Amino acid sequence: MDTETELIMSVVIVLACAIAILFVGRRLRMPFIIGYFITGIVVGPAGLGLVTEEQVSLLAELGVILLMFTIGLEMSLKSLLSMKRIVLIGGTLQLVVTTVAVWAVMVAVGFASNVALFIGFLVAHSSTAVIMNLYQNSGEIDTQHGKIALGLLIFQDLNVIPMMLMVPILAGTSGTDLVGELISFVVGMVVLVIVLAAAIFLVPRFLTRIALTRSKELFIISIVVICFGIAWMMSLSGVSLALGAFLAGIAISESDYSHEAIGQILPFRDLLTSFFFVSIGMMLNLVYVWDHLILIIAIAAVLLLGKTLINFVSVKAIGIASGAALLSAIGLSQVGEFSFILGSTGLEAGILTQDVYQVFLAITIVTMAVTPFAVNAGPAIAKKLIKPKVPGENIFGNDVSPCEVHPKEHVIIVGYGLAGQYVAKALKRVDLPYIILELNAETVNREKKQGERIVYGDATRESLLEYAGLMKARTIVITIPDTEAVKTIISTARRMNPRINIITRSRFLADSEELYRLGADEIIVDEREAAIQIFRRILANEQVPQQDLDQYVKQIRNDLYDRYIETKEVPDAREAAKNGWFETIRLRAKSMDDKTAAARASVEQIHVCKNCEVAGKRLSEIHLRANYGVSVIAVRRDGDAVVAPDGNTVLEEGDTAVVIGERAAITEILPLFTENRTEKEE
């Protein structure tokens, strides 16, 4: 079998096995990383022996490069600076105390000092992938303990850089010249700073030029070149490709295009990263683990408890509430994926033996597997262990992290053309917060200078909608003309947040049925609005009186809007979205000429004009309900409102009557409220 066929066969076997294991794991709420580990164990040499590590090594290396790149993209240097107290003080305490404690224990049991220090490096790191995934799914990412965990994780991840540069020193691979090794370390750090500074300065400008072309293909190619190009350049100075990719992500993170880059890379990253974690599982020797199972479980338990205690003390030292400190400490008690990368480097350099590495892999997998259950139990544990100093005290603290968070109940505007601009103006007038998603880089740059909250990116991508705070938004308004993109955004938004209100633009009336089926709540049709405006202009040119003109326009609007009426066979459309019932929602065509068709009830406001037929009369004298099936549910007069008026309520000139009834019937009663010109002339 040739190499290409073996590669394809390996990919199919790994992914097919992963589908089965992840499907079962999803029902058990097992983290996806653990599912990949199990997949590697099953298909690897210790399991069924279907795939060798060499067959997936290339894909695994590409996966870890993209993983590190996207983690770098998601790190904001501004956020890092805004959390400097948590990051610098708490992070330093956590990292140093954990490393020193592990080093002391390892030296005490007989390990060499350099090996003990390196193992301390490994244990000090926690899993960004596991914790951020758990907190995002549970909505805890914006809580105080969520922000603390993020700050400490960022600090840990950044410290991988000097730790990896210290591997040759700890391994003694450069001979016994310690001064030379230290000089190499310093030179490496200087090169990193220079390359990173140049990348931060040049990459955003380069991406601005690319984004102005509005070519998706050119943008994705540029992102891949930046990722692998910077990684390759860093590797020339002795840094691993994965670490170089991480720094490439950092370089882009502060640009306007980081979220679009994440959206473009995410599908490739998720696929290729799976091979990295699968390869870790394949390296696990089940026989060795079974022979040392009790030792591994005991060490994992001690490690979880020890890290939780150290994390708690480190966070409490900066004045965080005890409850929040304990929750973040429990969340960061496991060993992370960065440790796999660092550990494999140490194994290659000879710092770790194969036996020690096997124990490390097993312990890491155990701690990751326990984490979801520990995080879920965290609040209950905190309430049992921590007693409020005064009755009613919130042990979890009320402080909000200075990190930027998305406003709640805001509006997401997709597209900032003429329609999007008027939506933004309307929202400003009623003081509603909003965020704009736009794919025109020129518009984004211009509006950002004007102070608009606007983000560059393709709103069809789930990652960008998530960044825009879709889970907390009250409404998403889609103003772009691209029908296929609109369909994708509607279906994605409805799946992510079944309760969100979706208002969309559509070019043609015929598209309404499909858009309603996908989950739109309201549709504004260009074709329909154009017809209404043409109708209005024709009547205006014929000198039709204004109130008659309004009446005729309202009638034609009702006619056009009722061509596609929603008849829901489930009790509530939002509930239907949650359960995937939009397939059972049908749209039926209806014409105003079809007298047998039932029209949807409508609530309208009608102005009581001077000298009109109803002015000065009681509601009981007008007989609107008996003659037309229309009821007056409120009357507004001089800023006051009479709700549920009785039959003795008199309609006066200047009043506004709020009525409910069939649209056709409401149109029919409009002449009763219109100024009586014949009487006026007499």
Buried (B, 14 or more C-beta within 10 A) or exposed (E): EEEEEBBEBBBEBBBEBBEEBBEEBEEEEBBBBBBBBBBBBBBBBBBEEBBBBEBBBEBBBBBBBBBBBBBBBBBBEEBBEBBEBBBBBBBBBBBBBBBBBBBEBBBEEEBEEBBBBBBBBBBBBBBBBBBBBBBBEEEBBBBBBBBBBBBBBBBBBBBBBEBBBBBBBBBBEBEEEEEEBEEBBEEBBEBBEEBBEEBBEEBBEBBBEBBEEEEEEEBBEBBBEBBBBBBEBBBEBBBBBBBBBBBBBBBBBBBBBBBBBBBBBBEBBBBBBBBBBBBBBBBBBBEBBEEBEEEBEEBBBEBBEBBBBBBBBBBBBBEBBBBBBBBBBBBBBBBBBBBBBBBBBBBEBEBBEEEBBBBBBBBBBBBBBBBBEBBEEBBEBBBEEBEEEEEEBEBBBEEEBBBEEBBEEBBBBBBBBEBBBEBBEEBEEEEBBBBBBBBBBEBBBEBBEEEBBBBBBBBBBBBBBBBBBBBBBBBBBBBBBBBEBBBBBBBBBBBBBBEBBBBBBBEEBEBBBBBBBBBBBEBBBBBBEEBBEEBBEEBEEEEBEEBBBBBBBBBBBBBBBBBBBBEBEEEEBBEBBEEEBBEEBEBEEBEBEEEEBEBEEBEBEBBBBEBBBBBEBBBEEBEBBEEBBBBBBBBBBEEEEBEEBEEEBBBBBEBBBBBBBBBBBBBBBBEBBBBBEEEEEE
